[in-house]
Amino acid sequence: MQRSITLGNWTSGGIHMIRSPHIFSRNASLVLLGSVSAISIAAGAPEARAQDPTSVDEVIVTGTRRGASTVQDAPINISAIGQQQIEAQGIADLAEISRYVPGLFVVDQGPRNASRIIFRGLNATPLGESVAQSAGGTVATYLGDVPISIDLRLNDVERVEFLAGPQGTLYGAGTLAGAIRYIPNAPDFTDRFITVRGDAYSYSEGDGVSTDFGFTANLPITPRLAVRASVDQLNDQGFIDQPFLVREIGVSLPNPDFSDPTAVAENLYGEEDVNTEDVLSARVAVRWAPTDWLDTTLSYNYQLSDVGGRQVSGRRVTTFPVEVGEYEAIQRVREPNERITDLLALEATLDLGFADLTSATGYQTFEEDGQRDQTDLLISLEYSYEAFPAFTAYTRELEDTDTFTQELRLTSKPDSGPLSWILGGFYSKTDYWNSSAEYTPRFAEDFAVPEWGAAQGRPDNLEYLSVGFGEFVETALFGEVSWQISDRWQVTAGARRYTYEIDDSSATDLPLLYTMYYGRDPDEIVLDFQDAHEEEDGWLYKLNTSYELTDDVLIYATISDGYRIGGANGAAACPEGLEPDGSSPTQIVCALPNERLYNSEQTRNYEFGVKSQWFNRRLTLNGAVFYIDWEDPQVTAATVYGLQPITKNAGGAESRGFEVSFDAAVTEALTLRGSLSYTRARLTARTVNLVAVLDPPGFGVTYEDGEDGDRMPGSPEYQFSLYGNYNYPLSNGFELDFAYGLTASGDVESRMGGRGGGLTLPSFQIHNLSVRLSNPGGDWSLTGYIDNVWDEYAETGVRGTSLSNQILQDMNGDPVYARSHFTNVLPPRVIGVRFSKLFSL
């Protein structure tokens, strides 16, 4: 089905004629400061001291959805970090945490791009491809019991729980590899207080002082009504320079004679520390428990992010005539990005006597407005844009997504006998809209008209436009039954019946081409919307058993399923008659019939684990081995015509490995924690035309097949962490805590099997140091810290390949330098001080 819409002039602001997303302010990824406790995440972070001062502490978790239990008692692979460590170590987001959680790896792409969360190597997307903030990945994230799609700042959070392996029966779509739960602090009915916190720090490669200030207030209103609110403002000054910005797009030369300082100054300018990040985050929650059998919390969460540019290095562009520094980006235009997320949630628990009824309702909105340099993509299409000496292009991208979720869950009482159970239902509805508009200022009037005989240009310089919108609905019924066969042996079986439907409409247009050569009016846009529909239903299963060999040693085994939905690629269908191998001579962006849709994918996890404590619980030692079978993995590819990014299904994959963690109270003052994980993720079936490969000279594309045994991209095979803390009491009752953290990872493949010029990112080690002073009452602390002590240059992501390093020519025979090969980098050395102070009211 097709619907044609003809629009008037489409400028940057004109995009709002279809839908009007707000223009807002900065990216949601955050710079994480301070060291973090390795095993406090891997094996359960201490939340409160045990009676024995030399025993290992534990944190309470609720990820099993059967009430509270300790990490050691939960018969699944679950770990957590508690509020005490989040505050003491200055933890702000998931990127740093991932280096301490066995099996978890976050591809830190800086604050402008959404970080990719990978559990146990389950990722098939090349590192060079962007990840939409609101798109579902292989790991689902939750705020309490409500699904969310943003990397939240860890402000006023009670704990963060990590569930490794597929979690499809209880947590549904998107838990292909695992789930992460943020558990916020609930309003307290008794304590009245305000906590203020602050952080000031600077980068070794940047100027200025970055700050992060906030407060949390808890205000009981009545014995059964309380309000809790927090507000935080991050102002990060950045450390990436962008020295080769074009002064006037379409007029200034992006490739002047770099040996002539005057020519460079006339056409280019530089800015320092472009990857600034401002984040305003806030939460207010009202808790009302009118009776002993009803407890409700209504909360509103808000996060506004504004990022000035990419956190990337262009030093791998070896063809560039000027030396590029480790922390220099060489894009031609500024690349800001703005995001805003709202979440309104209502969570309620009703005690029915025989069971607890839990309701979790959420309504989330996500909006994004970004700009990026599009020059390299357009010259790579080989339509001769580079012949225009002043050619520079940029893209404006907008996204607007609204999601409503509702879950009802009935859970038996913990003391209900040998049989316990969970029964629930889930509903989710997402409406989305997005657009991508490419602009080529002055190209038509200053070049195509006088040089190529084009009839006319366009006032808006709109070269390409893509618009898509649609709806996704998921419903599910799920349940689990546990049988406590004996005091030490239990068996749990679960299932989930899911259905989903996707309705997608999308259209593309090439306004500049049709205006220049086909007589279209200079302000006309024609969008031929085409519909695509996808629906599926199926079953997911789980079987788990555990046995307590002793009071301190538990073994468990789990078989669990996970899945991720299929969908439409949002690419307009190609006209009939085009050759499937891309050989038809045409300038068009479209999808062939086999490129329009992609199927769902599913995983099955086989796992055996041990949780143990030794020497009067002074040592916690946990480990697990796993094997995951991945059916129809969704991988990133590109359309044959126009190289528009799409998703397709590979033949199959697998991941296997092990995870080990320990937590030792060596003495009353000294604790050591550490973790080691190994993950081997590979393709298991040949997949035709999986990897797009440049064919220099020029940017023609050929495709290589993915082969059985090709390594999956995006995560290291080995990860290691070690953390130590030494507590030194002072004579006046104050305490000093000396902390040291080491994390190591690397050898990350950027593309499937390293094919097509893929890069293997080198290993790196990050060392962190901190000293913390706190008073006897524990109501204030002051911490000085150094992150990345040895100023390690660490690459975490990559865009393009070495084959992208090419030099073209403009109409005068002068060089045109492609700049599409760059890497994401971690922050250099950070030196800072942070504090917190609690005021009782």
ZAMARGU-4260 file (C-alpha; in steps of 0.2 Angstrom, whole numbers, plus 5000, padded with zeros to 4 digits):
<rodrens>
0) 5000/5000/5000 | 5007/5017/4996 | 5001/5035/5001 | 5009/5050/4992 | 5011/5066/5002
5) 5017/5082/4994 | 5024/5095/5006 | 5030/5113/5004 | 5047/5119/5009 | 5056/5108/5021
10) 5069/5117/5031 | 5077/5112/5047 | 5063/5119/5056 | 5050/5113/5043 | 5052/5095/5049
15) 5040/5099/5062 | 5026/5100/5050 | 5024/5081/5052 | 5026/5081/5070 | 5034/5093/5082
20) 5047/5085/5094 | 5054/5097/5107 | 5071/5105/5104 | 5080/5101/5120 | 5097/5100/5127
25) 5111/5086/5129 | 5116/5068/5127 | 5112/5055/5140 | 5128/5046/5142 | 5138/5052/5157
30) 5156/5053/5162 | 5159/5041/5177 | 5170/5047/5190 | 5179/5038/5204 | 5184/5020/5206
35) 5172/5006/5210 | 5171/4990/5220 | 5175/4976/5208 | 5166/4962/5217 | 5154/4972/5225
40) 5146/4972/5208 | 5151/4954/5203 | 5146/4945/5219 | 5135/4957/5228 | 5140/4974/5235
45) 5140/4977/5254 | 5126/4987/5260 | 5128/4986/5278 | 5141/4978/5289 | 5138/4961/5296
50) 5140/4957/5315 | 5157/4949/5312 | 5168/4964/5306 | 5179/4952/5295 | 5165/4944/5286
55) 5160/4949/5268 | 5144/4960/5267 | 5129/4956/5255 | 5116/4966/5247 | 5097/4962/5246
60) 5090/4959/5228 | 5073/4957/5221 | 5077/4952/5203 | 5069/4935/5205 | 5052/4944/5208
65) 5049/4932/5223 | 5053/4945/5237 | 5069/4949/5244 | 5084/4938/5245 | 5103/4940/5246
70) 5114/4938/5231 | 5121/4922/5238 | 5104/4914/5241 | 5096/4918/5224 | 5098/4902/5214
75) 5102/4912/5198 | 5116/4922/5191 | 5112/4939/5198 | 5124/4952/5205 | 5121/4970/5212
80) 5129/4986/5218 | 5122/4995/5233 | 5119/5013/5237 | 5134/5014/5249 | 5146/5010/5235
85) 5137/5021/5222 | 5140/5036/5233 | 5157/5031/5240 | 5165/5028/5223 | 5156/5042/5214
90) 5147/5030/5201 | 5137/5039/5189 | 5132/5027/5175 | 5135/5009/5168 | 5150/5012/5157
95) 5163/5010/5172 | 5152/4997/5181 | 5153/4986/5166 | 5172/4984/5168 | 5169/4976/5185
100) 5154/4964/5181 | 5159/4948/5174 | 5152/4945/5157 | 5145/4963/5155 | 5154/4975/5143
105) 5148/4992/5138 | 5154/4999/5122 | 5157/5017/5129 | 5154/5028/5114 | 5154/5044/5124
110) 5140/5055/5129 | 5134/5059/5111 | 5130/5041/5107 | 5120/5028/5116 | 5132/5016/5124
115) 5129/4998/5118 | 5126/4985/5133 | 5133/4968/5129 | 5131/4953/5141 | 5141/4937/5137
120) 5146/4943/5120 | 5129/4943/5112 | 5131/4957/5099 | 5132/4956/5081 | 5132/4974/5076
125) 5148/4981/5070 | 5155/4994/5082 | 5154/5007/5068 | 5135/5007/5068 | 5126/5019/5079
130) 5114/5013/5092 | 5097/5022/5094 | 5094/5027/5112 | 5076/5021/5111 | 5079/5006/5101
135) 5078/4989/5110 | 5095/4980/5112 | 5100/4962/5118 | 5099/4969/5136 | 5083/4976/5144
140) 5084/4990/5157 | 5071/4993/5170 | 5068/5007/5183 | 5060/4997/5197 | 5047/4986/5187
145) 5045/4998/5173 | 5055/4995/5156 | 5065/5011/5151 | 5076/5015/5136 | 5089/5027/5143
150) 5106/5026/5153 | 5100/5034/5169 | 5112/5044/5180 | 5114/5034/5196 | 5107/5048/5208
155) 5098/5042/5224 | 5098/5024/5218 | 5096/5010/5232 | 5105/4998/5220 | 5108/4991/5203
160) 5104/4973/5199 | 5112/4963/5185 | 5104/4947/5178 | 5116/4938/5167 | 5109/4927/5153
165) 5092/4927/5144 | 5078/4932/5155 | 5063/4931/5143 | 5050/4922/5155 | 5049/4935/5168
170) 5056/4951/5159 | 5050/4948/5141 | 5056/4956/5125 | 5074/4963/5124 | 5081/4951/5137
175) 5090/4941/5124 | 5106/4942/5134 | 5101/4949/5151 | 5093/4962/5161 | 5098/4977/5172
180) 5087/4985/5185 | 5089/5002/5193 | 5080/5001/5210 | 5077/5019/5216 | 5076/5024/5235
185) 5058/5024/5240 | 5051/5039/5250 | 5053/5035/5269 | 5039/5038/5281 | 5050/5042/5296
190) 5067/5051/5292 | 5066/5069/5287 | 5083/5075/5279 | 5091/5084/5264 | 5108/5077/5257
195) 5118/5088/5246 | 5132/5082/5235 | 5145/5089/5224 | 5160/5085/5212 | 5173/5095/5204
200) 5186/5088/5192 | 5197/5091/5177 | 5204/5082/5163 | 5223/5081/5158 | 5218/5084/5140
205) 5205/5098/5143 | 5203/5115/5150 | 5192/5121/5164 | 5184/5113/5179 | 5169/5101/5177
210) 5156/5101/5190 | 5142/5089/5196 | 5130/5095/5210 | 5114/5089/5217 | 5103/5086/5232
215) 5090/5073/5238 | 5076/5078/5250 | 5065/5065/5260 | 5050/5073/5268 | 5037/5063/5278
220) 5020/5071/5277 | 5010/5059/5288 | 5014/5042/5295 | 5008/5035/5279 | 5013/5048/5266
225) 5030/5054/5261 | 5038/5063/5247 | 5056/5061/5240 | 5064/5072/5227 | 5081/5074/5219
230) 5089/5085/5207 | 5107/5084/5199 | 5116/5095/5186 | 5131/5089/5177 | 5142/5102/5168
235) 5156/5092/5160 | 5169/5103/5150 | 5175/5090/5138 | 5192/5086/5132 | 5190/5082/5113
240) 5197/5096/5101 | 5189/5099/5083 | 5203/5109/5074 | 5196/5108/5056 | 5179/5115/5056
245) 5173/5123/5040 | 5170/5142/5043 | 5155/5143/5031 | 5147/5127/5024 | 5146/5126/5006
250) 5158/5141/5004 | 5174/5138/5013 | 5185/5124/5007 | 5185/5109/5019 | 5202/5103/5010
255) 5212/5119/5008 | 5231/5118/5005 | 5236/5112/5022 | 5254/5118/5019 | 5248/5136/5018
260) 5243/5143/5035 | 5234/5158/5027 | 5223/5146/5016 | 5219/5135/5031 | 5215/5151/5042
265) 5203/5158/5028 | 5193/5142/5027 | 5194/5132/5043 | 5194/5136/5062 | 5196/5125/5078
270) 5187/5123/5094 | 5193/5115/5110 | 5184/5103/5121 | 5169/5101/5110 | 5162/5085/5119
275) 5154/5095/5132 | 5140/5087/5142 | 5126/5096/5152 | 5114/5084/5160 | 5099/5089/5171
280) 5091/5075/5180 | 5077/5075/5192 | 5065/5063/5201 | 5051/5066/5213 | 5041/5051/5221
285) 5026/5051/5232 | 5023/5036/5242 | 5006/5032/5250 | 5002/5017/5261 | 4985/5021/5267
290) 4983/5003/5275 | 4994/4989/5280 | 4989/4980/5264 | 4992/4993/5251 | 5008/5002/5246
295) 5009/5014/5231 | 5022/5025/5224 | 5019/5038/5210 | 5035/5045/5202 | 5041/5056/5189
300) 5058/5055/5181 | 5066/5068/5170 | 5082/5069/5161 | 5088/5082/5149 | 5105/5080/5140
305) 5115/5092/5129 | 5131/5086/5121 | 5142/5097/5111 | 5151/5084/5100 | 5158/5066/5098
310) 5170/5058/5110 | 5181/5052/5096 | 5199/5052/5089 | 5203/5054/5071 | 5221/5049/5072
315) 5218/5033/5062 | 5215/5043/5047 | 5232/5040/5040 | 5229/5049/5023 | 5226/5066/5031
320) 5240/5078/5027 | 5241/5085/5045 | 5246/5075/5060 | 5230/5072/5071 | 5231/5070/5090
325) 5225/5057/5101 | 5210/5067/5107 | 5206/5077/5091 | 5191/5074/5080 | 5192/5079/5062
330) 5174/5081/5056 | 5170/5096/5046 | 5155/5102/5056 | 5149/5103/5074 | 5140/5087/5079
335) 5129/5092/5094 | 5115/5081/5101 | 5100/5084/5112 | 5089/5072/5121 | 5075/5072/5134
340) 5067/5058/5143 | 5051/5058/5154 | 5045/5044/5164 | 5029/5044/5174 | 5027/5028/5184
345) 5014/5021/5196 | 5019/5005/5206 | 5007/4997/5218 | 5007/4982/5229 | 4991/4975/5236
350) 4992/4961/5250 | 4978/4949/5246 | 4982/4938/5260 | 4986/4922/5250 | 4997/4932/5238
355) 5003/4949/5233 | 4997/4958/5218 | 5009/4970/5210 | 5005/4983/5197 | 5018/4993/5187
360) 5012/5006/5175 | 5024/5017/5165 | 5022/5031/5152 | 5039/5036/5144 | 5043/5049/5131
365) 5059/5050/5122 | 5064/5064/5110 | 5081/5067/5101 | 5088/5081/5090 | 5105/5079/5082
370) 5117/5085/5069 | 5131/5076/5061 | 5144/5078/5047 | 5137/5068/5032 | 5150/5073/5019
375) 5159/5056/5019 | 5144/5046/5016 | 5139/5056/5001 | 5156/5056/4993 | 5156/5037/4996
380) 5141/5035/4985 | 5152/5040/4971 | 5139/5052/4963 | 5154/5065/4961 | 5149/5076/4975
385) 5167/5078/4979 | 5170/5087/4962 | 5163/5103/4971 | 5178/5110/4980 | 5168/5118/4994
390) 5157/5102/4996 | 5152/5099/5014 | 5135/5090/5020 | 5127/5088/5036 | 5112/5079/5043
395) 5098/5084/5055 | 5090/5069/5064 | 5074/5069/5074 | 5066/5055/5084 | 5050/5055/5095
400) 5045/5039/5104 | 5031/5037/5116 | 5029/5020/5126 | 5015/5014/5138 | 5018/4999/5148
405) 5007/4989/5160 | 5012/4974/5170 | 5001/4964/5183 | 5009/4951/5193 | 5002/4939/5207
410) 5015/4932/5218 | 5012/4918/5231 | 5017/4922/5249 | 5035/4916/5254 | 5028/4905/5268
415) 5014/4897/5257 | 5022/4880/5258 | 5033/4869/5247 | 5025/4876/5231 | 5027/4895/5226
420) 5022/4903/5210 | 5021/4919/5200 | 5007/4923/5187 | 5007/4939/5177 | 5002/4948/5161
425) 5011/4962/5152 | 5006/4975/5139 | 5017/4987/5129 | 5012/5000/5116 | 5025/5011/5107
430) 5022/5025/5095 | 5037/5031/5086 | 5042/5044/5073 | 5058/5049/5065 | 5066/5059/5051
435) 5083/5061/5044 | 5087/5076/5032 | 5103/5079/5023 | 5108/5096/5017 | 5121/5101/5004
440) 5123/5120/5005 | 5127/5129/4989 | 5130/5113/4980 | 5117/5116/4967 | 5118/5135/4963
445) 5137/5136/4965 | 5142/5120/4956 | 5128/5108/4949 | 5120/5123/4939 | 5135/5131/4931
450) 5146/5115/4929 | 5133/5101/4926 | 5119/5110/4918 | 5107/5108/4931 | 5091/5118/4929
455) 5089/5125/4946 | 5094/5123/4965 | 5083/5123/4981 | 5083/5136/4994 | 5083/5123/5008
460) 5098/5113/5000 | 5088/5097/5005 | 5097/5083/4996 | 5089/5068/5005 | 5074/5065/5017
465) 5068/5050/5026 | 5053/5049/5037 | 5046/5035/5046 | 5032/5032/5059 | 5024/5017/5066
470) 5017/5007/5081 | 5023/4992/5091 | 5012/4982/5102 | 5017/4967/5113 | 5007/4957/5125
475) 5012/4942/5136 | 5006/4930/5149 | 5019/4923/5160 | 5022/4912/5175 | 5034/4902/5186
480) 5031/4888/5198 | 5044/4883/5211 | 5044/4867/5221 | 5054/4866/5237 | 5058/4847/5237
485) 5068/4848/5253 | 5076/4861/5264 | 5090/4862/5252 | 5084/4857/5235 | 5072/4867/5224
490) 5066/4866/5206 | 5058/4881/5196 | 5049/4880/5179 | 5043/4895/5170 | 5035/4900/5153
495) 5030/4915/5143 | 5017/4916/5129 | 5021/4932/5119 | 5013/4941/5104 | 5019/4956/5095
500) 5013/4967/5080 | 5023/4980/5071 | 5015/4992/5059 | 5028/5003/5050 | 5026/5017/5037
505) 5041/5025/5029 | 5046/5035/5014 | 5061/5043/5006 | 5064/5057/4994 | 5078/5065/4984
510) 5072/5083/4983 | 5088/5091/4976 | 5090/5078/4962 | 5072/5080/4956 | 5073/5099/4957
515) 5089/5100/4948 | 5085/5088/4934 | 5066/5083/4934 | 5057/5099/4934 | 5051/5098/4952
520) 5047/5115/4961 | 5061/5122/4972 | 5051/5120/4988 | 5042/5103/4984 | 5044/5087/4993
525) 5035/5071/4988 | 5034/5057/5001 | 5027/5040/4995 | 5024/5031/5011 | 5024/5012/5010
530) 5017/5001/5024 | 5025/4986/5031 | 5017/4974/5044 | 5026/4961/5055 | 5018/4950/5068
535) 5023/4935/5078 | 5019/4924/5093 | 5028/4911/5102 | 5033/4903/5119 | 5048/4905/5130
540) 5054/4893/5143 | 5064/4892/5159 | 5070/4878/5170 | 5080/4881/5185 | 5086/4870/5200
545) 5097/4873/5215 | 5104/4863/5229 | 5113/4869/5245 | 5128/4857/5248 | 5130/4866/5264
550) 5124/4882/5272 | 5137/4892/5263 | 5138/4882/5246 | 5125/4883/5233 | 5125/4875/5216
555) 5112/4879/5202 | 5108/4875/5184 | 5097/4885/5172 | 5090/4883/5155 | 5082/4899/5150
560) 5076/4908/5134 | 5076/4926/5128 | 5070/4934/5112 | 5070/4951/5103 | 5057/4956/5091
565) 5059/4957/5072 | 5053/4972/5062 | 5053/4984/5047 | 5069/4993/5041 | 5060/5009/5037
570) 5068/5009/5020 | 5057/5013/5004 | 5055/4999/4992 | 5065/4999/4976 | 5055/5001/4960
575) 5053/4985/4950 | 5067/4980/4938 | 5082/4984/4948 | 5095/4970/4948 | 5098/4962/4965
580) 5117/4964/4964 | 5116/4983/4963 | 5122/4984/4945 | 5107/4994/4939 | 5114/5012/4935
585) 5103/5023/4946 | 5105/5036/4959 | 5092/5030/4972 | 5091/5025/4990 | 5079/5010/4992
590) 5077/4993/4999 | 5075/4977/4989 | 5061/4965/4994 | 5073/4955/5005 | 5079/4971/5013
595) 5062/4977/5019 | 5059/4966/5035 | 5069/4956/5047 | 5064/4942/5058 | 5064/4940/5077
600) 5079/4931/5086 | 5079/4920/5100 | 5092/4913/5112 | 5093/4898/5124 | 5105/4898/5138
605) 5113/4883/5147 | 5121/4888/5163 | 5129/4879/5179 | 5135/4890/5193 | 5142/4889/5211
610) 5140/4902/5225 | 5150/4899/5240 | 5157/4907/5256 | 5172/4901/5266 | 5182/4904/5282
615) 5168/4910/5292 | 5161/4920/5277 | 5177/4930/5276 | 5178/4924/5257 | 5165/4924/5244
620) 5169/4914/5229 | 5156/4913/5215 | 5158/4906/5197 | 5147/4900/5182 | 5150/4892/5165
625) 5137/4895/5151 | 5133/4890/5133 | 5121/4901/5123 | 5113/4896/5107 | 5108/4911/5096
630) 5095/4908/5083 | 5093/4921/5068 | 5104/4934/5076 | 5100/4952/5070 | 5115/4960/5061
635) 5118/4977/5054 | 5120/4978/5035 | 5116/4991/5021 | 5104/4992/5006 | 5112/4987/4990
640) 5106/5004/4983 | 5111/5019/4992 | 5119/5010/5007 | 5105/5015/5019 | 5108/5006/5036
645) 5096/4991/5038 | 5095/4975/5049 | 5095/4957/5043 | 5096/4940/5050 | 5112/4929/5051
650) 5111/4911/5050 | 5116/4907/5068 | 5128/4910/5082 | 5134/4904/5099 | 5142/4911/5115
655) 5151/4901/5128 | 5162/4905/5143 | 5165/4906/5161 | 5164/4920/5175 | 5173/4920/5192
660) 5172/4933/5206 | 5178/4934/5223 | 5176/4945/5238 | 5188/4944/5253 | 5189/4952/5270
665) 5207/4950/5272 | 5207/4959/5289 | 5195/4970/5298 | 5203/4985/5288 | 5208/4977/5271
670) 5196/4970/5258 | 5200/4964/5241 | 5188/4960/5227 | 5191/4954/5209 | 5183/4946/5194
675) 5188/4936/5178 | 5177/4932/5163 | 5180/4923/5147 | 5168/4924/5132 | 5169/4916/5116
680) 5155/4922/5104 | 5156/4915/5086 | 5145/4913/5070 | 5139/4895/5068 | 5132/4896/5050
685) 5137/4904/5034 | 5128/4920/5031 | 5127/4927/5013 | 5132/4945/5010 | 5134/4949/5028
690) 5149/4962/5028 | 5150/4977/5017 | 5167/4980/5011 | 5174/4995/5002 | 5183/4991/4986
695) 5196/5005/4983 | 5201/5015/4974 | 5184/5024/4976 | 5170/5018/4988 | 5162/5004/4978
700) 5155/4991/4990 | 5156/4972/4988 | 5149/4960/5001 | 5158/4946/5010 | 5149/4931/5018
705) 5150/4928/5036 | 5158/4911/5039 | 5156/4898/5052 | 5168/4902/5066 | 5169/4921/5063
710) 5171/4930/5080 | 5156/4942/5084 | 5161/4960/5086 | 5159/4972/5101 | 5166/4963/5117
715) 5182/4956/5123 | 5186/4938/5126 | 5194/4942/5143 | 5190/4954/5156 | 5199/4956/5173
720) 5196/4967/5188 | 5204/4970/5205 | 5199/4982/5219 | 5206/4985/5236 | 5200/4996/5250
725) 5210/4999/5266 | 5201/5008/5281 | 5211/5018/5293 | 5203/5025/5309 | 5210/5041/5315
730) 5212/5046/5334 | 5198/5058/5333 | 5185/5045/5327 | 5186/5050/5309 | 5190/5037/5296
735) 5201/5037/5280 | 5198/5024/5266 | 5211/5021/5253 | 5205/5013/5237 | 5213/5006/5222
740) 5205/4999/5207 | 5212/4990/5191 | 5201/4985/5176 | 5208/4977/5160 | 5200/4972/5144
745) 5203/4972/5125 | 5206/4963/5109 | 5188/4969/5104 | 5184/4965/5085 | 5175/4980/5077
750) 5167/4969/5063 | 5161/4951/5061 | 5177/4940/5061 | 5188/4956/5058 | 5182/4956/5040
755) 5182/4970/5027 | 5196/4980/5035 | 5189/4978/5053 | 5200/4983/5067 | 5205/4974/5083
760) 5205/4987/5097 | 5220/4985/5108 | 5219/4980/5126 | 5220/4993/5139 | 5221/4994/5158
765) 5213/5008/5169 | 5220/5012/5186 | 5210/5022/5199 | 5215/5029/5216 | 5205/5038/5229
770) 5206/5043/5247 | 5190/5046/5257 | 5188/5055/5274 | 5172/5053/5283 | 5166/5058/5301
775) 5161/5046/5315 | 5142/5049/5312 | 5144/5045/5293 | 5134/5061/5288 | 5147/5068/5278
780) 5162/5063/5267 | 5176/5071/5257 | 5185/5061/5243 | 5200/5065/5233 | 5202/5054/5217
785) 5212/5051/5202 | 5204/5041/5188 | 5215/5033/5174 | 5231/5037/5184 | 5243/5033/5170
790) 5234/5043/5157 | 5230/5027/5147 | 5224/5031/5129 | 5210/5018/5127 | 5199/5015/5112
795) 5182/5008/5115 | 5173/5009/5098 | 5177/5012/5080 | 5168/5019/5065 | 5173/5014/5047
800) 5188/5004/5042 | 5206/5007/5036 | 5199/5005/5019 | 5190/5022/5022 | 5207/5031/5022
805) 5206/5037/5004 | 5210/5053/4994 | 5198/5059/4981 | 5199/5074/4969 | 5189/5089/4966
810) 5186/5097/4949 | 5203/5106/4950 | 5212/5090/4954 | 5215/5095/4972 | 5214/5082/4985
815) 5198/5078/4995 | 5202/5068/5011 | 5189/5056/5017 | 5187/5056/5036 | 5175/5042/5041
820) 5188/5032/5051 | 5188/5036/5069 | 5188/5028/5086 | 5178/5032/5102 | 5190/5035/5117
825) 5189/5034/5136 | 5193/5050/5146 | 5211/5054/5149 | 5217/5056/5167 | 5204/5064/5179
830) 5209/5073/5195 | 5194/5078/5206 | 5186/5080/5223 | 5169/5076/5228 | 5159/5078/5244
835) 5142/5073/5252 | 5133/5080/5267 | 5117/5075/5276 | 5106/5087/5285 | 5093/5080/5297
840) 5077/5091/5298
</rodrens>
